[in-house]
């Protein structure tokens, strides 16, 4: 998921540099959403992975 976020960020940067504002803005918004979803899933996996089963 982090890879997709980086892909959309690169698309947004290239589109913004070439003057395609709408495409760049949309790609940036998608990249931002994917990055925050990745962060939430990463924190959840860290928390679940650190639990100790004493049984």
N, CA, C and O atoms as a Tripos MOL2 file, in Angstrom:
@<TRIPOS>MOLECULE
protein
  220   219    55     0     0
PROTEIN
NO_CHARGES

@<TRIPOS>ATOM
      1 N           0.8200   -1.1820    0.0000 N.3       1 UNK1
      2 CA          0.0000    0.0000    0.0000 C.3       1 UNK1
      3 C           0.8710    1.2550    0.0000 C.2       1 UNK1
      4 O           0.5230    2.2650   -0.6120 O.2       1 UNK1
      5 N           1.9930    1.1770    0.6870 N.am      2 UNK2
      6 CA          2.9050    2.3160    0.6730 C.3       2 UNK2
      7 C           3.4680    2.5250   -0.7290 C.2       2 UNK2
      8 O           3.7190    3.6560   -1.1430 O.2       2 UNK2
      9 N           3.6600    1.4480   -1.4430 N.am      3 UNK3
     10 CA          4.1350    1.5520   -2.8210 C.3       3 UNK3
     11 C           3.1520    2.2820   -3.7220 C.2       3 UNK3
     12 O           3.5480    3.1130   -4.5390 O.2       3 UNK3
     13 N           1.8710    1.9690   -3.5720 N.am      4 UNK4
     14 CA          0.8500    2.6570   -4.3580 C.3       4 UNK4
     15 C           0.7920    4.1290   -3.9960 C.2       4 UNK4
     16 O           0.5970    4.9820   -4.8610 O.2       4 UNK4
     17 N           0.9610    4.4230   -2.7140 N.am      5 UNK5
     18 CA          0.9620    5.8120   -2.2870 C.3       5 UNK5
     19 C           2.1040    6.5780   -2.9470 C.2       5 UNK5
     20 O           1.9240    7.7140   -3.3850 O.2       5 UNK5
     21 N           3.2790    5.9560   -3.0170 N.am      6 UNK6
     22 CA          4.4180    6.6110   -3.6550 C.3       6 UNK6
     23 C           4.1970    6.7660   -5.1610 C.2       6 UNK6
     24 O           4.6000    7.7740   -5.7410 O.2       6 UNK6
     25 N           3.5670    5.7870   -5.7930 N.am      7 UNK7
     26 CA          3.2770    5.8810   -7.2210 C.3       7 UNK7
     27 C           2.3600    7.0580   -7.5060 C.2       7 UNK7
     28 O           2.6090    7.8310   -8.4310 O.2       7 UNK7
     29 N           1.2990    7.2000   -6.7170 N.am      8 UNK8
     30 CA          0.3800    8.3080   -6.9320 C.3       8 UNK8
     31 C           1.0280    9.6440   -6.6020 C.2       8 UNK8
     32 O           0.6980   10.6550   -7.2210 O.2       8 UNK8
     33 N           1.9450    9.6690   -5.6380 N.am      9 UNK9
     34 CA          2.6590   10.9000   -5.3280 C.3       9 UNK9
     35 C           3.5540   11.3090   -6.4920 C.2       9 UNK9
     36 O           3.6240   12.4920   -6.8260 O.2       9 UNK9
     37 N           4.2310   10.3640   -7.1050 N.am     10 UNK10
     38 CA          5.0740   10.6710   -8.2600 C.3      10 UNK10
     39 C           4.2170   11.1570   -9.4310 C.2      10 UNK10
     40 O           4.5940   12.0980  -10.1300 O.2      10 UNK10
     41 N           3.0690   10.5160   -9.6410 N.am     11 UNK11
     42 CA          2.1520   10.9580  -10.6970 C.3      11 UNK11
     43 C           1.7010   12.3820  -10.4330 C.2      11 UNK11
     44 O           1.6320   13.1960  -11.3540 O.2      11 UNK11
     45 N           1.3920   12.6890   -9.1740 N.am     12 UNK12
     46 CA          0.9480   14.0390   -8.8300 C.3      12 UNK12
     47 C           2.0570   15.0580   -9.0760 C.2      12 UNK12
     48 O           1.7990   16.1500   -9.5820 O.2      12 UNK12
     49 N           3.2810   14.7060   -8.7220 N.am     13 UNK13
     50 CA          4.3880   15.6430   -8.9360 C.3      13 UNK13
     51 C           4.6430   15.8880  -10.4200 C.2      13 UNK13
     52 O           4.8680   17.0250  -10.8340 O.2      13 UNK13
     53 N           4.6070   14.8240  -11.2200 N.am     14 UNK14
     54 CA          4.8330   14.9760  -12.6600 C.3      14 UNK14
     55 C           3.6950   15.7660  -13.2960 C.2      14 UNK14
     56 O           3.9370   16.6560  -14.1120 O.2      14 UNK14
     57 N           2.4630   15.4470  -12.9300 N.am     15 UNK15
     58 CA          1.3140   16.1590  -13.5000 C.3      15 UNK15
     59 C           1.3350   17.6260  -13.0840 C.2      15 UNK15
     60 O           1.0060   18.4980  -13.8880 O.2      15 UNK15
     61 N           1.7120   17.9070  -11.8520 N.am     16 UNK16
     62 CA          1.7990   19.2900  -11.4090 C.3      16 UNK16
     63 C           2.8850   20.0540  -12.1340 C.2      16 UNK16
     64 O           2.7040   21.2270  -12.4630 O.2      16 UNK16
     65 N           4.0170   19.4040  -12.3910 N.am     17 UNK17
     66 CA          5.1080   20.0610  -13.1050 C.3      17 UNK17
     67 C           4.7440   20.3360  -14.5600 C.2      17 UNK17
     68 O           5.2170   21.3110  -15.1450 O.2      17 UNK17
     69 N           3.9160   19.4920  -15.1410 N.am     18 UNK18
     70 CA          3.5180   19.6760  -16.5380 C.3      18 UNK18
     71 C           2.2920   20.5690  -16.6950 C.2      18 UNK18
     72 O           1.8810   20.8650  -17.8170 O.2      18 UNK18
     73 N           1.7050   21.0010  -15.5800 N.am     19 UNK19
     74 CA          0.5860   21.9180  -15.6550 C.3      19 UNK19
     75 C          -0.7870   21.2830  -15.6300 C.2      19 UNK19
     76 O          -1.7820   21.9660  -15.8710 O.2      19 UNK19
     77 N          -0.8650   20.0060  -15.3470 N.am     20 UNK20
     78 CA         -2.1650   19.3380  -15.2390 C.3      20 UNK20
     79 C          -2.6150   19.3830  -13.7820 C.2      20 UNK20
     80 O          -2.4350   18.4170  -13.0400 O.2      20 UNK20
     81 N          -3.1910   20.4900  -13.3850 N.am     21 UNK21
     82 CA         -3.5360   20.7140  -11.9820 C.3      21 UNK21
     83 C          -4.5950   19.7670  -11.4570 C.2      21 UNK21
     84 O          -4.4800   19.2710  -10.3360 O.2      21 UNK21
     85 N          -5.6150   19.5090  -12.2390 N.am     22 UNK22
     86 CA         -6.7000   18.6490  -11.7660 C.3      22 UNK22
     87 C          -6.2160   17.2160  -11.5750 C.2      22 UNK22
     88 O          -6.5350   16.5790  -10.5710 O.2      22 UNK22
     89 N          -5.4560   16.7140  -12.5220 N.am     23 UNK23
     90 CA         -4.9230   15.3540  -12.4130 C.3      23 UNK23
     91 C          -3.9420   15.2740  -11.2510 C.2      23 UNK23
     92 O          -3.9460   14.3030  -10.4940 O.2      23 UNK23
     93 N          -3.1060   16.2910  -11.1130 N.am     24 UNK24
     94 CA         -2.1350   16.3140  -10.0190 C.3      24 UNK24
     95 C          -2.8040   16.3820   -8.6610 C.2      24 UNK24
     96 O          -2.3890   15.7000   -7.7250 O.2      24 UNK24
     97 N          -3.8330   17.1970   -8.5520 N.am     25 UNK25
     98 CA         -4.5540   17.3120   -7.2840 C.3      25 UNK25
     99 C          -5.2700   16.0290   -6.9100 C.2      25 UNK25
    100 O          -5.2840   15.6330   -5.7440 O.2      25 UNK25
    101 N          -5.8580   15.3860   -7.8920 N.am     26 UNK26
    102 CA         -6.5430   14.1190   -7.6410 C.3      26 UNK26
    103 C          -5.5640   13.0290   -7.2350 C.2      26 UNK26
    104 O          -5.8240   12.2730   -6.2990 O.2      26 UNK26
    105 N          -4.4500   12.9460   -7.9280 N.am     27 UNK27
    106 CA         -3.4390   11.9420   -7.5890 C.3      27 UNK27
    107 C          -2.8550   12.2110   -6.1990 C.2      27 UNK27
    108 O          -2.5760   11.2750   -5.4490 O.2      27 UNK27
    109 N          -2.6730   13.4860   -5.8590 N.am     28 UNK28
    110 CA         -2.1730   13.8360   -4.5330 C.3      28 UNK28
    111 C          -3.1630   13.4310   -3.4500 C.2      28 UNK28
    112 O          -2.7610   12.9180   -2.4050 O.2      28 UNK28
    113 N          -4.4440   13.6520   -3.6850 N.am     29 UNK29
    114 CA         -5.4580   13.2810   -2.6910 C.3      29 UNK29
    115 C          -5.4910   11.7670   -2.4960 C.2      29 UNK29
    116 O          -5.6070   11.2890   -1.3670 O.2      29 UNK29
    117 N          -5.3930   11.0180   -3.5820 N.am     30 UNK30
    118 CA         -5.3700    9.5540   -3.4860 C.3      30 UNK30
    119 C          -4.1320    9.0920   -2.7340 C.2      30 UNK30
    120 O          -4.2110    8.1950   -1.8940 O.2      30 UNK30
    121 N          -2.9910    9.6980   -3.0300 N.am     31 UNK31
    122 CA         -1.7460    9.3300   -2.3520 C.3      31 UNK31
    123 C          -1.8340    9.6100   -0.8580 C.2      31 UNK31
    124 O          -1.3590    8.8160   -0.0470 O.2      31 UNK31
    125 N          -2.4310   10.7210   -0.4970 N.am     32 UNK32
    126 CA         -2.5610   11.0830    0.9150 C.3      32 UNK32
    127 C          -3.4650   10.1070    1.6570 C.2      32 UNK32
    128 O          -3.1490    9.6920    2.7720 O.2      32 UNK32
    129 N          -4.5760    9.7420    1.0510 N.am     33 UNK33
    130 CA         -5.4950    8.7910    1.6760 C.3      33 UNK33
    131 C          -4.8260    7.4330    1.8460 C.2      33 UNK33
    132 O          -4.9150    6.8210    2.9110 O.2      33 UNK33
    133 N          -4.1600    6.9640    0.8020 N.am     34 UNK34
    134 CA         -3.4900    5.6650    0.8850 C.3      34 UNK34
    135 C          -2.3920    5.6700    1.9340 C.2      34 UNK34
    136 O          -2.1930    4.6710    2.6250 O.2      34 UNK34
    137 N          -1.6770    6.7800    2.0630 N.am     35 UNK35
    138 CA         -0.6100    6.8620    3.0590 C.3      35 UNK35
    139 C          -1.1710    6.7820    4.4680 C.2      35 UNK35
    140 O          -0.6070    6.0900    5.3150 O.2      35 UNK35
    141 N          -2.2740    7.4780    4.7380 N.am     36 UNK36
    142 CA         -2.8430    7.4330    6.0760 C.3      36 UNK36
    143 C          -3.4770    6.0720    6.3810 C.2      36 UNK36
    144 O          -3.4400    5.6170    7.5240 O.2      36 UNK36
    145 N          -4.0480    5.4290    5.3830 N.am     37 UNK37
    146 CA         -4.5500    4.0660    5.5860 C.3      37 UNK37
    147 C          -3.3990    3.1350    5.9060 C.2      37 UNK37
    148 O          -3.5120    2.2800    6.7850 O.2      37 UNK37
    149 N          -2.2760    3.2970    5.1900 N.am     38 UNK38
    150 CA         -1.0880    2.4980    5.4820 C.3      38 UNK38
    151 C          -0.6090    2.7320    6.9070 C.2      38 UNK38
    152 O          -0.2720    1.7780    7.6090 O.2      38 UNK38
    153 N          -0.5750    3.9870    7.3450 N.am     39 UNK39
    154 CA         -0.1240    4.2800    8.7090 C.3      39 UNK39
    155 C          -1.0100    3.6180    9.7550 C.2      39 UNK39
    156 O          -0.5110    3.0460   10.7240 O.2      39 UNK39
    157 N          -2.3170    3.6950    9.5610 N.am     40 UNK40
    158 CA         -3.2440    3.0910   10.5190 C.3      40 UNK40
    159 C          -3.0530    1.5750   10.5600 C.2      40 UNK40
    160 O          -2.9930    0.9880   11.6400 O.2      40 UNK40
    161 N          -2.9580    0.9440    9.3980 N.am     41 UNK41
    162 CA         -2.7620   -0.5030    9.3780 C.3      41 UNK41
    163 C          -1.4080   -0.8990    9.9590 C.2      41 UNK41
    164 O          -1.2940   -1.9420   10.6040 O.2      41 UNK41
    165 N          -0.3850   -0.0800    9.7390 N.am     42 UNK42
    166 CA          0.9370   -0.3550   10.2940 C.3      42 UNK42
    167 C           0.9230   -0.2840   11.8180 C.2      42 UNK42
    168 O           1.5010   -1.1440   12.4830 O.2      42 UNK42
    169 N           0.2700    0.7280   12.3740 N.am     43 UNK43
    170 CA          0.1940    0.8550   13.8340 C.3      43 UNK43
    171 C          -0.6070   -0.2910   14.4310 C.2      43 UNK43
    172 O          -0.2410   -0.8270   15.4780 O.2      43 UNK43
    173 N          -1.6980   -0.6700   13.7750 N.am     44 UNK44
    174 CA         -2.5000   -1.7900   14.2620 C.3      44 UNK44
    175 C          -1.6830   -3.0810   14.2490 C.2      44 UNK44
    176 O          -1.7590   -3.8740   15.1880 O.2      44 UNK44
    177 N          -0.9070   -3.2920   13.1920 N.am     45 UNK45
    178 CA         -0.1000   -4.5090   13.1340 C.3      45 UNK45
    179 C           1.0140   -4.4880   14.1750 C.2      45 UNK45
    180 O           1.3750   -5.5360   14.7100 O.2      45 UNK45
    181 N           1.5590   -3.3200   14.4680 N.am     46 UNK46
    182 CA          2.5640   -3.2280   15.5340 C.3      46 UNK46
    183 C           1.9650   -3.5760   16.8950 C.2      46 UNK46
    184 O           2.5750   -4.2950   17.6870 O.2      46 UNK46
    185 N           0.7810   -3.0660   17.1560 N.am     47 UNK47
    186 CA          0.1270   -3.3150   18.4410 C.3      47 UNK47
    187 C          -0.2500   -4.7890   18.5730 C.2      47 UNK47
    188 O          -0.0390   -5.3950   19.6240 O.2      47 UNK47
    189 N          -0.8050   -5.3600   17.5150 N.am     48 UNK48
    190 CA         -1.2070   -6.7720   17.5750 C.3      48 UNK48
    191 C          -0.0020   -7.6970   17.6420 C.2      48 UNK48
    192 O          -0.0960   -8.7690   18.2400 O.2      48 UNK48
    193 N           1.1080   -7.3290   17.0600 N.am     49 UNK49
    194 CA          2.2870   -8.1640   17.0470 C.3      49 UNK49
    195 C           3.0180   -8.1780   18.3740 C.2      49 UNK49
    196 O           3.8040   -9.0920   18.6240 O.2      49 UNK49
    197 N           2.7910   -7.2090   19.2230 N.am     50 UNK50
    198 CA          3.5160   -7.0850   20.4760 C.3      50 UNK50
    199 C           2.7980   -7.7620   21.6320 C.2      50 UNK50
    200 O           3.3350   -7.8280   22.7380 O.2      50 UNK50
    201 N           1.5900   -8.2670   21.3940 N.am     51 UNK51
    202 CA          0.8570   -8.9390   22.4640 C.3      51 UNK51
    203 C           1.5380  -10.2480   22.8240 C.2      51 UNK51
    204 O           2.0550  -10.9580   21.9610 O.2      51 UNK51
    205 N           1.5280  -10.5490   24.0990 N.am     52 UNK52
    206 CA          2.1480  -11.7750   24.5790 C.3      52 UNK52
    207 C           1.0470  -12.7340   25.0100 C.2      52 UNK52
    208 O           0.1610  -12.3760   25.7850 O.2      52 UNK52
    209 N           1.1170  -13.9550   24.4980 N.am     53 UNK53
    210 CA          0.1380  -14.9770   24.8680 C.3      53 UNK53
    211 C           0.7330  -15.8200   25.9690 C.2      53 UNK53
    212 O           1.7080  -16.5330   25.7310 O.2      53 UNK53
    213 N           0.1710  -15.7640   27.1910 N.am     54 UNK54
    214 CA          0.7240  -16.4650   28.3420 C.3      54 UNK54
    215 C           0.0710  -17.8170   28.5990 C.2      54 UNK54
    216 O           0.3030  -18.4090   29.6530 O.2      54 UNK54
    217 N          -0.7230  -18.3140   27.6910 N.am     55 UNK55
    218 CA         -1.3790  -19.6120   27.9100 C.3      55 UNK55
    219 C          -0.6030  -20.7280   27.3130 C.2      55 UNK55
    220 O          -1.0130  -21.8850   27.4070 O.2      55 UNK55
@<TRIPOS>BOND
     1     1     2 1
     2     2     3 1
     3     3     4 2
     4     3     5 am
     5     5     6 1
     6     6     7 1
     7     7     8 2
     8     7     9 am
     9     9    10 1
    10    10    11 1
    11    11    12 2
    12    11    13 am
    13    13    14 1
    14    14    15 1
    15    15    16 2
    16    15    17 am
    17    17    18 1
    18    18    19 1
    19    19    20 2
    20    19    21 am
    21    21    22 1
    22    22    23 1
    23    23    24 2
    24    23    25 am
    25    25    26 1
    26    26    27 1
    27    27    28 2
    28    27    29 am
    29    29    30 1
    30    30    31 1
    31    31    32 2
    32    31    33 am
    33    33    34 1
    34    34    35 1
    35    35    36 2
    36    35    37 am
    37    37    38 1
    38    38    39 1
    39    39    40 2
    40    39    41 am
    41    41    42 1
    42    42    43 1
    43    43    44 2
    44    43    45 am
    45    45    46 1
    46    46    47 1
    47    47    48 2
    48    47    49 am
    49    49    50 1
    50    50    51 1
    51    51    52 2
    52    51    53 am
    53    53    54 1
    54    54    55 1
    55    55    56 2
    56    55    57 am
    57    57    58 1
    58    58    59 1
    59    59    60 2
    60    59    61 am
    61    61    62 1
    62    62    63 1
    63    63    64 2
    64    63    65 am
    65    65    66 1
    66    66    67 1
    67    67    68 2
    68    67    69 am
    69    69    70 1
    70    70    71 1
    71    71    72 2
    72    71    73 am
    73    73    74 1
    74    74    75 1
    75    75    76 2
    76    75    77 am
    77    77    78 1
    78    78    79 1
    79    79    80 2
    80    79    81 am
    81    81    82 1
    82    82    83 1
    83    83    84 2
    84    83    85 am
    85    85    86 1
    86    86    87 1
    87    87    88 2
    88    87    89 am
    89    89    90 1
    90    90    91 1
    91    91    92 2
    92    91    93 am
    93    93    94 1
    94    94    95 1
    95    95    96 2
    96    95    97 am
    97    97    98 1
    98    98    99 1
    99    99   100 2
   100    99   101 am
   101   101   102 1
   102   102   103 1
   103   103   104 2
   104   103   105 am
   105   105   106 1
   106   106   107 1
   107   107   108 2
   108   107   109 am
   109   109   110 1
   110   110   111 1
   111   111   112 2
   112   111   113 am
   113   113   114 1
   114   114   115 1
   115   115   116 2
   116   115   117 am
   117   117   118 1
   118   118   119 1
   119   119   120 2
   120   119   121 am
   121   121   122 1
   122   122   123 1
   123   123   124 2
   124   123   125 am
   125   125   126 1
   126   126   127 1
   127   127   128 2
   128   127   129 am
   129   129   130 1
   130   130   131 1
   131   131   132 2
   132   131   133 am
   133   133   134 1
   134   134   135 1
   135   135   136 2
   136   135   137 am
   137   137   138 1
   138   138   139 1
   139   139   140 2
   140   139   141 am
   141   141   142 1
   142   142   143 1
   143   143   144 2
   144   143   145 am
   145   145   146 1
   146   146   147 1
   147   147   148 2
   148   147   149 am
   149   149   150 1
   150   150   151 1
   151   151   152 2
   152   151   153 am
   153   153   154 1
   154   154   155 1
   155   155   156 2
   156   155   157 am
   157   157   158 1
   158   158   159 1
   159   159   160 2
   160   159   161 am
   161   161   162 1
   162   162   163 1
   163   163   164 2
   164   163   165 am
   165   165   166 1
   166   166   167 1
   167   167   168 2
   168   167   169 am
   169   169   170 1
   170   170   171 1
   171   171   172 2
   172   171   173 am
   173   173   174 1
   174   174   175 1
   175   175   176 2
   176   175   177 am
   177   177   178 1
   178   178   179 1
   179   179   180 2
   180   179   181 am
   181   181   182 1
   182   182   183 1
   183   183   184 2
   184   183   185 am
   185   185   186 1
   186   186   187 1
   187   187   188 2
   188   187   189 am
   189   189   190 1
   190   190   191 1
   191   191   192 2
   192   191   193 am
   193   193   194 1
   194   194   195 1
   195   195   196 2
   196   195   197 am
   197   197   198 1
   198   198   199 1
   199   199   200 2
   200   199   201 am
   201   201   202 1
   202   202   203 1
   203   203   204 2
   204   203   205 am
   205   205   206 1
   206   206   207 1
   207   207   208 2
   208   207   209 am
   209   209   210 1
   210   210   211 1
   211   211   212 2
   212   211   213 am
   213   213   214 1
   214   214   215 1
   215   215   216 2
   216   215   217 am
   217   217   218 1
   218   218   219 1
   219   219   220 2
@<TRIPOS>SUBSTRUCTURE
     1 UNK1         2 RESIDUE 1 A UNK
     2 UNK2         6 RESIDUE 1 A UNK
     3 UNK3        10 RESIDUE 1 A UNK
     4 UNK4        14 RESIDUE 1 A UNK
     5 UNK5        18 RESIDUE 1 A UNK
     6 UNK6        22 RESIDUE 1 A UNK
     7 UNK7        26 RESIDUE 1 A UNK
     8 UNK8        30 RESIDUE 1 A UNK
     9 UNK9        34 RESIDUE 1 A UNK
    10 UNK10       38 RESIDUE 1 A UNK
    11 UNK11       42 RESIDUE 1 A UNK
    12 UNK12       46 RESIDUE 1 A UNK
    13 UNK13       50 RESIDUE 1 A UNK
    14 UNK14       54 RESIDUE 1 A UNK
    15 UNK15       58 RESIDUE 1 A UNK
    16 UNK16       62 RESIDUE 1 A UNK
    17 UNK17       66 RESIDUE 1 A UNK
    18 UNK18       70 RESIDUE 1 A UNK
    19 UNK19       74 RESIDUE 1 A UNK
    20 UNK20       78 RESIDUE 1 A UNK
    21 UNK21       82 RESIDUE 1 A UNK
    22 UNK22       86 RESIDUE 1 A UNK
    23 UNK23       90 RESIDUE 1 A UNK
    24 UNK24       94 RESIDUE 1 A UNK
    25 UNK25       98 RESIDUE 1 A UNK
    26 UNK26      102 RESIDUE 1 A UNK
    27 UNK27      106 RESIDUE 1 A UNK
    28 UNK28      110 RESIDUE 1 A UNK
    29 UNK29      114 RESIDUE 1 A UNK
    30 UNK30      118 RESIDUE 1 A UNK
    31 UNK31      122 RESIDUE 1 A UNK
    32 UNK32      126 RESIDUE 1 A UNK
    33 UNK33      130 RESIDUE 1 A UNK
    34 UNK34      134 RESIDUE 1 A UNK
    35 UNK35      138 RESIDUE 1 A UNK
    36 UNK36      142 RESIDUE 1 A UNK
    37 UNK37      146 RESIDUE 1 A UNK
    38 UNK38      150 RESIDUE 1 A UNK
    39 UNK39      154 RESIDUE 1 A UNK
    40 UNK40      158 RESIDUE 1 A UNK
    41 UNK41      162 RESIDUE 1 A UNK
    42 UNK42      166 RESIDUE 1 A UNK
    43 UNK43      170 RESIDUE 1 A UNK
    44 UNK44      174 RESIDUE 1 A UNK
    45 UNK45      178 RESIDUE 1 A UNK
    46 UNK46      182 RESIDUE 1 A UNK
    47 UNK47      186 RESIDUE 1 A UNK
    48 UNK48      190 RESIDUE 1 A UNK
    49 UNK49      194 RESIDUE 1 A UNK
    50 UNK50      198 RESIDUE 1 A UNK
    51 UNK51      202 RESIDUE 1 A UNK
    52 UNK52      206 RESIDUE 1 A UNK
    53 UNK53      210 RESIDUE 1 A UNK
    54 UNK54      214 RESIDUE 1 A UNK
    55 UNK55      218 RESIDUE 1 A UNK
